[in-house]
């Protein structure tokens, strides 16, 4: 993770979450695949981007922002548990 290598302090940034899924009630794409069950849920796509660095500063010598890293690691863990 790039943030572990930077002396960056993020006082306020945003996360952009992109979640895509084709479930049994959205688009029935299983009609094209005769081997799949019509009630099965297709694999999901999740993308997480850290955006909006307006309130961040570089402070050489202080190491990475442990609070930011903790939050991102928890988010990764939670998204992994969901999928």
TIBAFI-347087 format. One record per residue (C-alpha): residue number from 1; chain; residue in three letters; x, y, z. Coordinates in Angstrom, 1 decimal. Last residue first. Layout:
<nodes>
+-----+----+-----+--------+--------+--------+
:   i : ch :  aa :      x :      y :      z :
+-----+----+-----+--------+--------+--------+
: NUM :  A : ALA :      X :      Y :      Z :
...
+-----+----+-----+--------+--------+--------+
</nodes>
This chain:
<nodes>
+-----+----+-----+--------+--------+--------+
:   i : ch :  aa :      x :      y :      z :
+-----+----+-----+--------+--------+--------+
:  83 :  A : UNK :  -17.7 :  -10.9 :   -0.5 :
:  82 :  A : UNK :  -19.0 :   -9.2 :    2.7 :
:  81 :  A : UNK :  -16.1 :  -10.4 :    4.8 :
:  80 :  A : UNK :  -13.6 :   -9.0 :    2.2 :
:  79 :  A : UNK :  -15.4 :   -5.6 :    2.3 :
:  78 :  A : UNK :  -15.1 :   -5.5 :    6.1 :
:  77 :  A : UNK :  -11.4 :   -6.4 :    6.0 :
:  76 :  A : UNK :  -10.6 :   -3.9 :    3.4 :
:  75 :  A : UNK :  -12.5 :   -1.2 :    5.3 :
:  74 :  A : UNK :  -10.7 :   -2.1 :    8.5 :
:  73 :  A : UNK :   -7.4 :   -1.8 :    6.6 :
:  72 :  A : UNK :   -8.4 :    1.6 :    5.3 :
:  71 :  A : UNK :   -9.4 :    2.9 :    8.7 :
:  70 :  A : UNK :   -6.2 :    1.7 :   10.4 :
:  69 :  A : UNK :   -4.1 :    3.2 :    7.6 :
:  68 :  A : UNK :   -5.8 :    6.6 :    8.0 :
:  67 :  A : UNK :   -5.2 :    6.5 :   11.8 :
:  66 :  A : UNK :   -1.6 :    5.3 :   11.3 :
:  65 :  A : UNK :   -0.7 :    8.3 :    9.1 :
:  64 :  A : UNK :    2.7 :    7.1 :    7.7 :
:  63 :  A : UNK :    6.1 :    8.3 :    9.1 :
:  62 :  A : UNK :    6.7 :   11.5 :   10.9 :
:  61 :  A : UNK :   10.1 :   12.4 :    9.3 :
:  60 :  A : UNK :    8.7 :   14.5 :    6.5 :
:  59 :  A : UNK :    5.3 :   16.0 :    7.0 :
:  58 :  A : UNK :    3.3 :   16.1 :    3.8 :
:  57 :  A : UNK :   -0.1 :   17.7 :    4.1 :
:  56 :  A : UNK :   -3.7 :   16.8 :    3.5 :
:  55 :  A : UNK :   -6.9 :   18.8 :    3.6 :
:  54 :  A : UNK :   -7.6 :   19.1 :   -0.2 :
:  53 :  A : UNK :   -6.7 :   15.4 :   -0.8 :
:  52 :  A : UNK :  -10.1 :   14.6 :   -2.3 :
:  51 :  A : UNK :   -9.9 :   10.9 :   -3.3 :
:  50 :  A : UNK :   -9.0 :    7.5 :   -1.9 :
:  49 :  A : UNK :  -10.4 :    4.9 :   -4.3 :
:  48 :  A : UNK :  -12.3 :    1.7 :   -3.5 :
:  47 :  A : UNK :  -13.4 :   -0.7 :   -6.3 :
:  46 :  A : UNK :  -15.9 :   -3.5 :   -5.8 :
:  45 :  A : UNK :  -17.1 :   -5.8 :   -8.5 :
:  44 :  A : UNK :  -19.6 :   -8.5 :   -7.7 :
:  43 :  A : UNK :  -19.8 :  -12.1 :   -8.9 :
:  42 :  A : UNK :  -23.3 :  -13.2 :  -10.3 :
:  41 :  A : UNK :  -26.0 :  -14.1 :   -7.9 :
:  40 :  A : UNK :  -27.8 :  -17.3 :   -8.5 :
:  39 :  A : UNK :  -31.6 :  -17.4 :   -8.7 :
:  38 :  A : UNK :  -31.8 :  -18.4 :  -12.4 :
:  37 :  A : UNK :  -29.3 :  -21.3 :  -11.8 :
:  36 :  A : UNK :  -26.4 :  -21.4 :  -14.2 :
:  35 :  A : UNK :  -25.6 :  -24.1 :  -16.8 :
:  34 :  A : UNK :  -27.8 :  -22.6 :  -19.6 :
:  33 :  A : UNK :  -25.9 :  -19.4 :  -19.7 :
:  32 :  A : UNK :  -27.6 :  -16.7 :  -21.8 :
:  31 :  A : UNK :  -30.7 :  -16.8 :  -19.6 :
:  30 :  A : UNK :  -28.5 :  -16.2 :  -16.6 :
:  29 :  A : UNK :  -28.1 :  -12.5 :  -17.5 :
:  28 :  A : UNK :  -31.4 :  -11.8 :  -15.6 :
:  27 :  A : UNK :  -30.7 :   -8.2 :  -14.8 :
:  26 :  A : UNK :  -31.7 :   -6.9 :  -11.4 :
:  25 :  A : UNK :  -33.7 :   -9.3 :   -9.2 :
:  24 :  A : UNK :  -31.4 :  -12.3 :   -9.3 :
:  23 :  A : UNK :  -28.4 :  -10.2 :   -8.6 :
:  22 :  A : UNK :  -26.0 :   -8.5 :  -11.0 :
:  21 :  A : UNK :  -23.6 :   -6.6 :   -8.9 :
:  20 :  A : UNK :  -21.5 :   -3.5 :   -9.1 :
:  19 :  A : UNK :  -20.1 :   -1.5 :   -6.2 :
:  18 :  A : UNK :  -17.9 :    1.6 :   -6.7 :
:  17 :  A : UNK :  -16.8 :    3.2 :   -3.4 :
:  16 :  A : UNK :  -15.1 :    6.6 :   -3.6 :
:  15 :  A : UNK :  -13.5 :    7.4 :   -0.3 :
:  14 :  A : UNK :  -13.0 :   10.9 :    0.9 :
:  13 :  A : UNK :  -10.3 :   12.9 :    2.5 :
:  12 :  A : UNK :  -10.0 :   15.0 :    5.6 :
:  11 :  A : UNK :   -7.1 :   15.5 :    7.9 :
:  10 :  A : UNK :   -4.9 :   13.2 :    5.8 :
:   9 :  A : UNK :   -1.3 :   13.4 :    7.0 :
:   8 :  A : UNK :    1.3 :   12.1 :    4.5 :
:   7 :  A : UNK :    4.8 :   10.9 :    5.4 :
:   6 :  A : UNK :    4.5 :    8.3 :    2.6 :
:   5 :  A : UNK :    5.5 :    4.6 :    2.5 :
:   4 :  A : UNK :    2.5 :    3.1 :    4.2 :
:   3 :  A : UNK :    0.2 :    5.2 :    2.1 :
:   2 :  A : UNK :    1.4 :    3.3 :   -1.1 :
:   1 :  A : UNK :    0.0 :    0.0 :    0.0 :
+-----+----+-----+--------+--------+--------+
</nodes>
